[in-house]
């Protein structure tokens, strides 16, 4: 069997292992090691390849940014920033129709700016906002759908761990990717707020109202979120202005959120140790997936599958936008079944060479950034797309009284908002590239 045939046969084997509930990192590692063994043949060369691939993967300096951002998210959760963000947003928006839901989306956007994880944002804000929404008469399905959708902002609004992984895989500038994600992230939050506004008018019984908060209390609540603003502008602004590298910026962000947690009185020695252990556990999980993807992608490169696929697409004469839409549709479907990190690590080495040979009328580096933001958005849409959506299950687990079918019906409004946003960003790349240009 030729290397190309081995590469193509590896896909159904990998999907079968994932279907049988094997961890995605283990599945990719076994397929990669098995494929390398069959493709290389020589035991000595095979063992040398395993050694060099492991060293090459983890000797990347850029990977050190991941544990720092994860630690920053841990400290942000402990410091009470989520409560402060929600309280500030609720004091300004809560008296409007659907205002508490809008406040939850705004708080998710703010928390995502210092967390970098969709699942963590959804879980943290769910604990903070869900009781308040139920208190003011919001229906269960609408409440859970709102928080599940708001959680997706955690991975899009920089800093983002997934964008770091994408930058490493495609050799792009991390600071530019962070900057390019900012406008689509803001558009996502605004799109969700518009979806909420329409939903509560179509379904007036789904949301109650709360009395207005005096302006003095609103300003006091707004002042309480100063740690979030300082950390965000220090990290993202410092990286973009060249004050420090992305890795140094992540360390500064972790230190800043740690100090905020300490000043809030929530960072005890026991909690600090728990944060370190949780960060180490999450980092080990991510690095294991990265290693498994490295072996599998090394095998695919050896089998020439990405190169042959690129040549085939070019030979078919498809329009570049047609190819892009097909790839995004693939991500939308499989994003319902796999987490975003695994999807990026598994597919970018296959799809990025295909996109790179197509002419979208822009420089190669800008095309890579535009494509990365689109992929990130579509993968995150998968987290809230029925029937399988990880954010939906996380939030619904916090509210056992709400049937999953109600959450499904309500979340379709947010999925519709996402699809409209993706269509706009595909049609007008300048929106994504505005800040880096």
N, C-alpha and C positions, 0 to 999 in steps of 0.2 A: 504494500500500500504506500502510495507517494505521500510526501509531507503535506501537500495540499489536501489530499483526501483525509488524512488524519486530522487536519485542522477543522475541516467541515464536520466530520463525525464527532468532534469533541463537543460541539454545541448541544446536540440532543442528549449526550451523556451528562453534560453539566446541568441542563434543565431537569433531567430525570432525578439527579441527586438533590437538587433544590426542592423538587416536588416531594421527594421522600423525607424532607425536613432536615437534610444535612446542613450544618452551618455554611453560609455562603463562602466564607474564607477557606474552610476545609475543602469544600467542593472545588473551588478554583485551584487550590494547591494540589489536590490529587489529580485533577485533569491536566494541570500543567506539568507536574512531575512525571505522570504516566506518558503524556505526549512527548516530553523531552527524551524519556528513556527509549521510546519506540523510534523517534526521529533520529536520535544521535547514534544509538546502537552500541557504541563503545562504552564500557563501564567507566573507564578512566576519564574520558571526556565528559561523561554524564556527571560524575562526582565533581569534577572541576567546575562544570556549569552551575551546579547547585551552590557550591561555595562562593563563586564570583557573583552570582545573582543575589544571594543573601547580603553579601557585603555591599554591593552596589546600591541595593535598595535602602539600607539603613545608614549608609554613610552620607546621605543627603542632608545637608545642613538645614534645608527648608522644612524638613519634617519636625524639627524641634519646636516649631510654632504651634503644633497641635496640642501638646499637653499644656502649654501656657494658656491658650484660649479656653481649653476645657476647665482649667483651674479658675480662670476668670469667671466662667459661667457658674461654677460651684460657689464662689465667693458672692457673686451677684445674687444668687438664690438665697444665701444665708443673711445677707445684709439688710433684707427687707426692702430692696429696691422695687420688687414687683408690687408690693403693697402701696408704696409711695407713688409709683407710676399710675396704678389704677385709681387711686384716690384723687390724684391731680386731674386725670382725664375725666373721671366721673363728676368732679365738682364743676367742670366747665360744660360738659355735654349731657350729664345725667337727666336734666329736666326736659330734654327734648324727646320727641317720640322715637323710641329705639335708642335713646341716648346712652343707656348703660351698656348696651351691646357695642355701640360705637366707641365708648370709652374702653371697653375690653380690647377692641382691635387696636386702638391707639396705644394702650399699655403693652400689648404684644409687640408692636413695632418698636417701642422704646426699649423693652426688655431684650428683644432680638438683637439690638445694637450692641449689647454687652454680653450676650449669651452665645449666639452662634449655632444653636441647635433647635430644630423645629420641635422635636419630641419633648425636649426639656422646657421650651417656651410654652407649649400646649399644656404640659402637666403642671408647671408652676402657676401659670395664669388661671388654669382651671380651678386650682385650689383657692385662689384669691377671688376670682370674679364670679364663679358659678353660684355660690351662696347668695351673693348680692343680686344677681339676675333673678334667681328664684324668689327672693324676698320681695322684689318689685313686680311680680306677676308675669315674668317672661316664661313662655312655654318651654317645656323640656327640650323638644327637638330643635327649636330655634337657638336656645342657649348653648347646647352642646355643639351644634353646627358652627355657630359663631366662633367659639373658642378653638375648635379644631382648625377652622380656616385661619384665624388669627395666628395660630401656632406656626403656620408655614412661613410667616414673616421672619421667624428666628433664623432661618438659614439663608434668606435672601438679603436682608439688610446687613451690611458689613459691620464687624468682621465675621467671616464665615469659614468654618473648617473645610466644607466641601469645595469652596472656591480655591482654598490653598491646595487641596489635592488636585484639582483641575489644572491649576497653574504649574504644578510639578509635572504632571503628565504631559502637558502641551508646551512646557518651557515658556510660559508667559509671565509677565510682570504682575506680581501679587497686588501691588499698590494700585495699578490701573484697573485690575479686576474688581477690587473693592470699590473704587470710585465709580466704575461703570454700573455696579449693582445698586447704587444708591437711588438713582431716579426710578428704575423699575420697582424698587422696594417701596418707595413713596407712592407710586402709582397703584401698587397692589393694595396698600392700606386705604387709599382714597376709593379704589374700586369696591372694596369690601364695605366701606361706609355707605357708598351709594346703593349697593345691593341691600344693605340693612334698611336704608330709608325707603326703598321701593317695597321691600318685603312687609314691613310693618303697616304700610298703606294698603297693600293687597290683602293682608291678614291682620286686621286691626286688633283682634283679640289675642295676638301672640306676644304683645309687649305692653307693660304698664308704664306709668310715669312716676317720677319722684319729685318732691318739691325742690325748687331752685335753692342753690347754696349762696349765701351772702358773698359779695365780691371780696370782702376781706379774707374770708376763709379760702376762696379760690386762689388768691395770690399766695397765701401761706402754704397751701398744698403744692402750688407750682414751685415755690422756693425749695420745698423738701426734695425735689428731684435733681438738685444740683450735682450730686455725685454721678448720676447717669450721664449728664451733659458733659461734665469734665472728663470722665473716662472715655466717652465716645470721641470727643473732639481731640483729646490727647492722643488716642491710639490711631484713629483714621487720619486725622489732620497731621499728626507727627510723622506718620509713614509717608504720606503724600508730599509733605513739605521737605522731606529728606532729613528730618531731625534724627531719625533712627531707622534701622531696617525693620521689616515686618516681624522678625523674631524678637528683636528688642522691643518693638511696640507691643507685642503680645505679653512680654514680661512686665512692661510698664503697666499695661492694663490689668494684669493679674495682681500686681502690687497695689494698684489704685483701688480695685474692688476689695482686696483684702483689708486695706486700711479703712475703707468705708464700713466693712462688716465689723471691724474691731471697734470703730467709733460708735457704731449702733448698739454695741453690747451683745451682739449675737455670736461673736467669734470667740468661743471658749477653746481651751486646749483640746478637749474631747471632740468638739465640732471641727477644729482645724485638722486633727488626725483623720477624721472621717472624710473630710474634703480631699485630703491627699490620697487616701485609699481609693475613693470614688474616681478621682482623676486618673490614678494609675490603672485602675480596672478598665475604664473607658479607653484610655490610651492603648493598653495592651490589646483590647478588642479591635480597635481601629488598625493598629500596626499588624495584627495577624491577618486581617483582610487585605491590607496593603501588600504583605508578603505573598499571600495566596494569589493575588492579582498579578504580582510581578512574575511569578513562575508561569502563570497561564498566558500572560501577554508575551513573555519571552518565547514560549512555545509557538504562539500564533505568529510572531515575527519570523521564527525559523521556518514555519510552514508556508509563509508568503500569503496567508489569507488576506490580510489588510491590503497588501499591494495588488493582489489579483482582483479583489473586490473594487478597489478604486479604478483599475483599468477597465473593468467590466462596466461600471457606471458611466465612465467617460465614453466608452464605445457605444453605449446605447443612445447617446445624444439627448438624455433627459435635460430639461431646463434646470438650472441650479435651484430655483425656488421649489420646484417639484420634488427634488431630492431632499431638500431641507424639510419640507412639510411631511414627507414620508418618515424621515428620521424622528421628527418631533412626535408624530403619531405613534411611532414605536415606543418612545419614551413614556408617552401618556398611558399606554396600555400596561407596559411592564412596570411602570412606577407604582401601579396599584398592588403589585405582587412583591416587590423588592424594596429595600430601603435605599435612600438616595446615594449613600456612599458606595454601596455595592454596585449600583447601576453605573455610576460614574467610572469606577475602577474597571468594571467589566467591559463597558461599551466604548468609552472614549478612544482607547487604542485602535478600535476597529473603525469607528465612524469618523474620527478626526482626519485620518489620511484621505478619506473620501471627500469630505468637505474642503480640505485644503487644495485639492486639484481643480475645484470649480471656481468660476469667476463671478463674484458678487459685486464687482465694481468698487472695491475698497482694498487698501493695503492688507497684507496677510496678517499682521499683528492685530489690526482692528477687527478683521473678520473672525479671528480666533476668540477675541474677547466677546464680540457680539454673539457668536455661537455658544460660548460657554454660559452666558447669562440666560439665553433662551433655553438651553438644556436644563439648567438649574431650576428655572421657573416651571417647566413642564414636568420634571421629575417631582417637584413639590406639589403640583396639582394632583399627582397620583396619590399623595398621602391623604387626600380628602375625597377621592373619587370612589363612589360605591361600585361594586359591592365590597371591595377590599380597600381599606384606607387606614394606615396605622394610626394617624391622628384621631380618626373617628372612634376607634376602639379604645384609645387611651382616655379620651374625654368621656365616652359613654360608660367606661368602667367607674368613673367618679359619680355617675348619676344612674344608678341601677333602676330607678323608677321610670326612666324614659326608654321606650322601645327603640331599638336601632332603626326601625323603619321610619320613625318620625325624624330622626337625625338625618337619614338618607334624603328624605324629601326636602328638608330645609337646606341642606348643604349644596343641593343642585344650583341654588341661586348664586352661591359663591364660586362654584365651578364654572358657571356661565360667565361670571365676571372675569375669572382667570383666562378663559378661552378668548374673550374679547381683547384682553390685555396682550395676550400672546400674539394675536392677529395684528394688533397695532404695532407691536415691537418688531414683528417680522416685516411688515410693510414699510416701516419707517425706522431703519437702523440708527438714524441720527439721534433718536431719542435716547437710546442706550449709550451711544458714543459721544453724546454732547459734552459731558464734563471732561473726558480725556482728550477731546479735541481742542 
